[in-house]
């Protein structure tokens, strides 16, 4: 069972917006056993769209199209689909009533003739109700192939996928099971990991694949299986994981389910233990706090942070002694440890993380070389600082520092 995703819009191709729709749709399809064969982005051009539709039909069983369903002249998806299926657009009274209700209840202006055109639907299409917008989704069948047209607005598309598209696909198609299990590692590069588990990878059964997903400071190892028996797949993947883990136990930090990061594993552990966390950030500029507060329920363990970006802020708000800064530099092990110790006391938490470093491109208030970073972890057992060189690319320095800080905190939690 194969699907192809087509995203429509010049704004995607010129980089004005990022195509997050495809990632969401791909993950949703995978969850019900549908593999994505290809993702294509095309401009708002009739001939280009017709070519993309034909190629997708030859590639896949299910073609999901997003974008180009607005009321303006540059939104041509409906008209082009009508041409492709040799169909006509007809007014759907249910959709028209929905659009009129949206304007009456939420938009402080009368409905225009342009907006009424949102109710024009291919005569062969089944309407997929868009509760949050004026552009309906359309389900069009051609032989054993299904075309699904959805609005490009992400929250509208997501609701349609979850409430309309997935249930209809499950009802119509018999699908295999796809099972993934992702091992999360920190502190070791992809190539070294590959060497350690080479023999296991070479001996994997044909229905199981291993993928390396590296990012700054961490590597995810994703085992994927496809088959007709879900329980058997789960057992087969578990057998392979049991072979891998003893070889990487020094860098293994947990399993990553549903794209969860290490910050969620930490959050769950702190919440389970009834423990709390505070942060004193300098070079990471609030990125660490963002990792935790992006998830619901963070207030159960995360008590606050001070982004002490300037040297004087470290003195005024974190009580870092000025003579300590003068003696060792604002980017130093001693200052990082003082930051972690003091934020933990101020906010009264079980753990604290502090970061100070030179992310570049210039040296700022310190003579430390670009890429020099100090991270300190404070707990009831004291404080421990670490020095790293994270390279010379600003964004990479910041991201690697965030990842390394999470790794160090988790190790400290497990130690205690």
C-alpha positions in Angstrom: 0.0 0.0 0.0 1.7 3.2 -1.3 0.8 6.8 -1.0 2.1 10.0 -2.6 1.9 13.4 -1.1 1.6 16.5 -3.4 2.0 20.0 -1.8 0.9 22.9 -4.0 2.1 26.5 -3.7 4.7 28.8 -5.1 5.3 29.9 -1.5 6.8 26.5 -0.7 9.1 26.5 -3.7 10.5 29.9 -3.0 11.1 29.1 0.7 8.6 31.5 2.0 7.0 28.8 4.1 8.2 25.4 5.3 6.3 22.3 4.2 5.3 20.8 7.6 2.1 19.3 6.1 4.0 16.5 4.4 5.7 15.4 7.6 2.4 15.3 9.5 0.7 13.4 6.7 3.5 10.9 6.3 3.6 10.1 10.0 -0.2 9.7 10.0 -0.3 7.4 7.1 2.6 5.3 8.5 0.6 4.8 11.7 -2.1 2.9 9.7 0.3 0.9 7.6 0.5 3.1 4.5 4.0 3.7 3.1 4.8 7.1 1.5 6.4 6.4 -1.9 7.2 10.1 -2.7 6.6 13.7 -1.7 6.3 16.3 -4.4 6.0 20.1 -4.2 4.7 21.9 -7.3 3.9 25.4 -8.3 0.4 26.9 -8.9 0.5 26.0 -12.6 -2.1 23.9 -14.4 0.2 21.9 -16.7 2.6 21.2 -13.8 -0.3 20.0 -11.7 -1.7 17.8 -14.4 1.7 16.2 -14.9 2.2 15.7 -11.1 -1.3 14.1 -10.8 -0.6 11.6 -13.6 2.8 10.6 -12.2 1.4 10.2 -8.7 -1.4 8.0 -10.0 1.2 5.7 -11.7 3.2 5.5 -8.5 0.7 5.1 -5.7 -2.7 3.8 -4.5 -3.5 7.0 -2.5 -2.6 10.5 -3.6 -3.0 13.2 -1.0 -2.9 16.8 -2.3 -2.7 19.9 0.0 -3.0 23.5 -1.0 -4.5 25.7 -3.7 -8.1 25.5 -2.5 -8.6 29.1 -1.5 -11.1 31.5 -3.0 -8.6 33.6 -5.0 -7.6 33.3 -8.7 -4.2 31.8 -7.9 -5.9 28.8 -6.2 -6.4 26.5 -9.1 -6.4 23.0 -7.6 -10.1 22.3 -7.8 -10.3 23.5 -11.4 -7.3 21.4 -12.4 -8.6 18.3 -10.7 -11.9 18.8 -12.6 -9.9 18.9 -15.8 -7.9 15.8 -14.8 -11.0 13.8 -14.0 -13.0 15.3 -16.9 -15.5 16.4 -14.4 -17.4 19.6 -13.6 -17.7 21.8 -10.5 -21.1 21.9 -8.9 -22.4 23.8 -5.9 -22.7 21.7 -2.7 -25.4 23.2 -0.5 -24.1 21.6 2.6 -20.7 23.3 2.1 -22.4 26.6 1.2 -24.4 26.5 4.5 -21.2 25.8 6.4 -19.3 28.7 4.8 -22.3 31.1 5.4 -22.4 30.0 9.1 -18.6 30.6 9.5 -19.0 34.1 8.2 -22.1 34.8 10.3 -20.5 33.5 13.6 -16.9 34.4 13.3 -16.2 37.0 10.5 -17.5 40.5 10.9 -18.3 41.1 7.3 -20.8 39.8 4.7 -20.0 36.8 2.7 -18.8 37.6 -0.8 -19.5 35.9 -4.1 -15.8 34.8 -4.1 -16.2 33.1 -0.8 -19.4 31.4 -2.0 -17.3 29.7 -4.7 -15.7 27.6 -1.9 -18.9 25.5 -2.1 -18.0 24.4 -5.7 -17.0 20.7 -5.6 -16.2 18.1 -8.2 -19.4 16.3 -9.0 -17.6 12.9 -8.6 -16.1 13.9 -5.2 -17.2 13.0 -1.7 -17.1 16.0 0.6 -14.7 15.8 3.6 -16.1 18.3 6.1 -13.7 21.1 7.1 -14.9 22.2 10.5 -12.3 24.9 10.9 -12.3 26.6 7.5 -14.2 27.3 4.3 -12.4 25.0 1.9 -13.8 21.4 2.1 -11.7 18.4 1.5 -12.6 16.1 -1.4 -12.3 12.3 -1.8 -12.2 11.2 -5.5 -12.0 7.6 -6.6 -10.7 6.5 -10.0 -10.7 2.8 -10.4 -8.7 1.4 -7.4 -6.9 4.8 -6.9 -8.0 7.5 -4.5 -7.2 11.2 -4.8 -7.7 13.2 -1.6 -7.6 17.0 -1.9 -7.1 19.0 1.3 -6.6 22.7 2.3 -3.0 23.7 2.9 -3.7 25.5 6.2 -2.0 23.2 8.7 -4.6 23.1 11.4 -7.4 22.6 8.9 -5.5 19.8 7.1 -4.6 18.0 10.4 -8.2 17.9 11.5 -9.3 16.5 8.2 -6.6 13.9 8.2 -7.5 12.7 11.7 -11.3 12.9 11.5 -12.0 12.1 7.8 -9.1 10.8 5.8 -7.6 8.1 8.1 -11.0 6.6 9.0 -12.0 6.4 5.3 -8.6 4.8 4.3 -8.9 2.2 7.1 -12.5 1.4 5.9 -11.6 1.1 2.2 -8.1 -0.6 2.2 -6.5 -3.7 3.7 -3.1 -2.6 5.0 0.0 -4.3 6.4 1.3 -3.4 9.9 4.3 -1.1 10.2 6.1 -1.1 13.5 8.9 1.2 14.5 11.1 1.3 17.6 13.7 4.0 18.1 16.7 3.7 20.3 18.1 7.1 21.5 21.8 7.5 22.1 23.9 10.5 23.1 27.6 11.2 22.9 28.8 8.9 20.2 29.0 9.5 16.4 27.1 7.6 13.8 30.1 5.9 12.2 31.3 4.5 15.6 27.9 3.2 16.4 27.7 1.5 13.0 31.0 -0.3 13.6 29.8 -1.6 17.0 26.6 -3.1 15.6 27.7 -4.0 12.1 27.4 -7.7 12.6 23.8 -7.4 13.9 22.8 -5.0 11.1 24.2 -7.4 8.4 22.2 -10.3 9.9 18.8 -8.4 10.2 15.9 -10.4 8.7 14.5 -9.1 5.4 11.4 -7.6 6.9 13.3 -5.4 9.4 15.3 -2.3 8.5 17.7 -0.2 10.5 18.1 3.5 10.0 20.6 5.9 11.5 19.1 9.3 12.3 22.0 11.5 13.5 21.7 15.1 14.8 23.9 17.3 16.9 25.3 15.3 19.8 22.9 12.4 19.4 22.0 9.5 17.1 18.7 7.7 16.9 18.6 4.1 15.7 15.3 3.3 14.2 14.3 -0.4 13.7 11.3 -0.7 11.3 9.3 -3.8 10.4 6.5 -4.4 8.0 4.2 -7.4 7.9 0.8 -8.9 8.4 1.2 -10.0 12.0 1.6 -7.0 14.4 2.5 -9.1 17.4 5.1 -11.1 15.5 6.7 -7.8 14.2 6.9 -6.5 17.8 8.6 -9.6 19.0 11.0 -9.7 16.0 12.1 -6.1 16.6 12.5 -6.7 20.3 14.8 -9.6 19.6 17.1 -7.3 17.5 17.0 -4.6 20.1 18.1 -7.1 22.8 21.1 -7.9 20.6 22.0 -4.2 20.1 21.6 -2.7 23.6 24.6 -4.6 25.2 26.9 -3.1 22.6 25.8 0.5 23.1 24.9 0.5 26.8 27.3 3.3 27.6 25.5 5.8 25.3 21.9 4.4 25.4 19.6 6.9 27.1 16.2 5.4 26.3 13.6 4.7 23.7 12.1 7.5 21.6 8.4 6.9 21.1 6.2 9.2 18.9 9.2 11.5 18.1 9.7 12.3 21.8 13.1 13.8 22.6 15.3 13.3 25.6 13.7 16.3 27.3 10.4 14.3 27.6 12.2 11.3 29.1 13.7 13.7 31.6 10.4 15.3 32.3 8.7 12.0 32.9 11.5 10.9 35.3 11.5 14.2 37.3 7.7 14.1 37.5 7.7 10.5 38.6 10.3 11.3 41.3 8.5 14.5 42.4 11.6 16.5 41.6 12.1 19.9 40.1 14.5 21.7 37.7 15.7 25.3 37.1 18.0 26.8 34.5 20.6 29.5 34.2 21.2 30.0 30.5 23.7 32.3 28.8 25.0 31.0 25.4 21.9 28.9 24.8 19.6 32.0 25.1 16.5 30.2 26.4 16.7 27.2 24.1 16.9 24.8 27.0 13.8 26.2 28.6 12.0 26.0 25.3 12.7 22.3 25.1 10.9 21.7 28.3 8.1 24.3 28.1 7.1 23.2 24.6 5.3 20.2 26.2 2.2 20.2 28.3 2.5 19.6 32.0 6.0 21.1 32.3 5.0 23.1 35.3 4.9 19.9 37.3 8.7 19.8 37.4 10.1 22.9 35.6 10.2 25.9 38.0 11.9 28.6 36.0 14.9 30.0 34.3 17.1 33.1 34.1 18.6 33.9 30.7 21.6 35.8 31.9 23.0 36.7 28.5 25.0 39.7 29.5 27.8 39.6 32.1 26.2 42.1 34.3 23.0 40.1 34.4 25.0 37.1 35.8 26.2 39.4 38.6 22.9 41.2 39.3 20.4 38.3 39.0 22.5 35.2 39.6 24.8 36.6 42.3 27.9 35.4 40.4 30.8 37.2 42.2 32.4 39.9 40.0 35.8 38.9 41.1 35.2 35.4 40.0 34.4 36.6 36.5 37.4 38.9 36.5 39.7 36.1 37.6 38.4 33.3 35.4 36.4 35.0 32.6 32.7 35.0 32.1 33.1 31.9 29.9 34.7 29.5 32.4 34.1 26.4 34.5 34.0 28.4 37.7 31.3 30.8 36.4 29.1 27.9 35.1 29.2 26.2 38.4 28.4 29.4 40.3 25.4 30.0 37.9 24.1 26.4 38.5 24.6 26.5 42.2 22.9 29.9 42.6 19.9 29.3 40.4 19.2 26.1 42.2 19.2 27.9 45.6 17.2 30.9 44.3 14.4 28.8 42.8 14.8 26.0 45.3 14.9 23.0 42.9 16.4 19.5 43.0 18.4 20.1 39.9 19.8 23.0 37.9 21.6 23.4 34.6 23.8 26.3 33.7 25.4 27.1 30.3 27.9 29.7 29.4 30.0 29.8 26.3 31.1 31.6 23.2 28.7 30.7 20.3 30.3 33.2 17.9 30.8 34.7 15.5 32.8 37.1 17.7 34.2 36.6 21.2 31.9 39.0 23.0 32.6 39.6 26.7 35.2 36.7 26.9 38.5 35.9 25.4 37.4 32.2 25.1 37.7 30.8 21.6 34.5 30.5 19.5 32.9 27.2 20.3 34.1 27.0 23.9 31.2 26.0 26.2 30.9 25.2 29.8 27.9 23.3 31.2 27.3 22.8 34.9 24.8 20.5 36.7 23.9 21.2 40.3 22.0 18.8 42.6 21.8 18.0 46.3 25.2 16.3 45.9 26.9 19.4 44.8 27.8 20.9 41.4 29.9 19.6 38.5 31.1 21.5 35.5 32.2 20.3 32.1 34.1 22.0 29.2 33.5 21.4 25.5 34.5 22.7 22.2 31.3 22.7 20.0 32.9 24.0 16.7 32.6 27.3 15.0 29.1 27.5 13.6 26.8 29.5 15.8 23.6 27.5 15.4 25.5 24.2 15.7 27.2 25.4 18.9 23.9 26.3 20.5 22.1 23.1 19.5 25.0 20.9 20.5 25.1 22.6 23.9 21.4 22.1 24.5 21.7 18.4 23.6 24.8 17.9 25.7 23.1 19.6 28.7 20.2 17.3 28.4 22.5 14.3 28.3 24.4 15.4 31.3 21.3 16.1 33.3 19.8 12.7 32.6 23.0 11.0 33.7 22.9 13.0 36.9 19.3 12.0 37.5 20.0 8.3 37.0 23.1 8.6 39.2 21.0 9.8 42.1 
